[in-house]
């Protein structure tokens, strides 16, 4: 039978990576302690190290600050799309009004 893929919360990933970065565990020790493979743990460590350095990740952020930045960037993108739609609608309505007055 195939093994099901496990998913982990951002808090779990942050704490697991923190074992290595903050508490001095080796990657192997931390992987055994939290029962995950070394490869995903190394990815989480690299991501947490980058986030602490101020880099916004492409995937889901681990730190609360980077999560907030991702939320705000998403909101900005949505508002910019809405603004573009409103600009097009306004231009369309204005051109329609010009056609009626001629």
N, C-alpha and C positions, 0 to 999 in steps of 0.2 A: 504494500500500500504506500502511496506517495506521501511524503511528509508535507504538512500544510505550512505555508509561509507565515511566519509570525510578524506582527507589526508592533512597534514600540512607540510609546508617547514621547513627546519632545522632552518632558521632564525626566523620563527614564534615561534617554540618550544623554542629556546634559549631566545627570548624576553619574552615569557610567563613565563618561569621558572625564568628569571631574575627579574620579578615583585616580586616574593616571596623572592628570595635570596638576591637581591640587594636593593629593594625599600620598603621592610617591609610589603608587602601585606600578608594577610593570604591566605591559599590555596583556601578557599571558595571565598574570594573577587577576587582573580586573575582569578579563573575559571569563575566567572560571568563576569568579565571585558572583557575577551577574548572569551567568549561563547564556552567553552569546559567543559567536565566533569572533576571532581576532580581526578578521577583515572588516566587518561592519564597525567594530569598535574603533579601529584605526581611522575609518572615515569620519566617525563622530568626533574623534579627538582632533583631527585636522580641521573639521568644520568649526568646532568650538574655539580652537586656537585662532582661526581666521576671524570669527565673529568678535572675539575679544580684541582683535587687532583693528576692528572697525569695518571689516569687509562684509557687505550684505550678501548672503548666499543665494544661489539660484533655487535651491530646494527650501523646504520648510525650515525656518530659523529655529535655533535652539535657545538663544538667550532672549529674555523679555524685550530688551531694547531693539534687537534685530527683528523680532516679531512685530513690534510696533512700527518700525520703519517699513516693513513689508506691507502692513495694513495701510499705512498712509500712502505708499507708492501705488497700491491697488486703487485706493480711493481717488488719487490724482488722475490715474489713467481713465477711470470711469467718468470723472467729471470732464476731462478733456474730450472724451468721445461724445458726451452729452452736449458739450459746447459746440462741437463741430456739427452735430445734427441740428442744433438750434440755428446756427449760422446758415446752413443750407436751407432750412425751412423759412427763415426770414428772407433770404435772397429769393426764394421761390415765390413767396407771398408778395414781395415788393415787385417782382417782374409781372406777376399776375395783375396787380393793381395798375401798373403802367399800361398794360395791354387794354384794360377796361377804360381808362381815361382817354385813349386815343380814338 
